[in-house]
Amino acid sequence: MTILIDEARWWHRGRRWCHLVSDESLDELHAFADANGIPRRGFQGDHYDIPEDYRAELVDAGAAVVESRVLLRRLKAAGLRLTPAERRRITSVVAHPTGRAGS
């Protein structure tokens, strides 16, 4: 069981963001996120997007700091990495459970 977090280097809406993943299972990832108050809206199909402000707290809670390329390699090796199209489809369903945007 390993929860991994990379460096906060992606800018979005005036904040830097990092990624939180499991190299074991999505159940493990969700359990860690739930235990640390990370809302499901941050889940992107195979990872959580985490604002830099929360990174240190998650590291203190047990997330292992790795470089982004290591995080990606471990996610792929676990068979959990989704393609961008798969991530868009999953996050669209979560955002719009009826399958219709704006319903």
C-alpha positions in Angstrom: 0.0 0.0 0.0 1.4 3.3 -1.1 -0.2 6.6 -1.6 1.9 8.9 -3.7 2.0 12.6 -4.2 4.1 14.6 -6.6 5.4 18.2 -6.6 2.9 21.0 -7.0 3.8 22.4 -10.4 0.6 22.8 -12.4 -1.0 26.2 -12.3 -4.8 26.5 -12.4 -7.0 29.4 -11.3 -4.1 31.1 -9.6 -3.0 28.1 -7.5 -0.4 25.4 -7.9 -1.7 21.8 -7.9 -0.3 18.3 -7.5 -1.6 14.8 -7.9 -2.5 12.1 -5.3 -2.6 8.5 -6.4 -2.4 4.9 -5.1 -0.1 2.3 -6.6 -2.5 -0.4 -5.2 -6.2 0.4 -5.8 -8.7 3.2 -6.2 -10.4 1.9 -3.0 -7.1 2.7 -1.1 -6.9 6.1 -2.8 -10.5 7.0 -1.8 -10.0 5.7 1.7 -6.9 7.9 2.2 -8.7 10.9 0.6 -11.8 10.4 2.8 -9.7 10.1 5.9 -8.0 13.4 5.1 -11.1 15.4 4.2 -10.3 15.5 0.4 -13.7 15.9 -1.4 -14.6 13.5 -4.2 -15.0 16.5 -6.6 -11.1 16.5 -6.8 -11.1 12.9 -8.2 -10.1 12.8 -11.8 -10.7 9.1 -12.6 -7.3 7.8 -11.6 -6.0 10.6 -9.3 -7.0 13.5 -7.1 -6.0 17.0 -8.0 -4.7 18.6 -4.7 -4.0 22.3 -4.1 -0.5 23.0 -2.9 -1.9 24.4 0.3 -2.9 20.8 1.4 0.2 18.9 0.2 2.2 19.1 3.4 -0.7 17.9 5.5 -1.1 14.8 3.2 2.6 14.1 3.4 2.3 14.2 7.2 -0.6 11.8 6.9 1.6 9.3 5.0 1.6 10.2 1.3 5.1 9.4 -0.2 6.6 12.2 -2.1 7.8 11.2 -5.6 8.6 12.9 -8.9 5.8 13.2 -11.3 7.4 10.7 -13.7 7.7 8.1 -10.9 4.1 8.7 -9.9 2.9 8.1 -13.5 5.1 5.0 -13.9 3.7 3.5 -10.7 0.2 4.4 -11.6 0.6 2.6 -15.0 2.3 -0.4 -13.4 -0.7 -0.8 -11.1 -3.0 -0.8 -14.1 -4.9 2.2 -12.8 -3.8 4.8 -15.4 -6.7 6.0 -17.6 -6.4 7.7 -21.0 -7.5 11.3 -21.2 -10.7 10.2 -22.9 -11.5 7.7 -20.2 -10.9 10.4 -17.5 -13.2 12.9 -19.3 -15.9 10.3 -19.6 -15.7 9.3 -15.9 -15.5 12.9 -14.6 -18.4 13.8 -16.8 -20.6 11.0 -15.3 -19.6 12.2 -11.8 -20.5 15.8 -12.6 -23.7 14.9 -14.5 -25.0 11.5 -13.3 -28.0 11.6 -15.5 -25.7 11.8 -18.5 -27.1 15.2 -19.5 -25.2 18.3 -18.8 -27.3 21.1 -17.4 -30.1 18.8 -16.3 
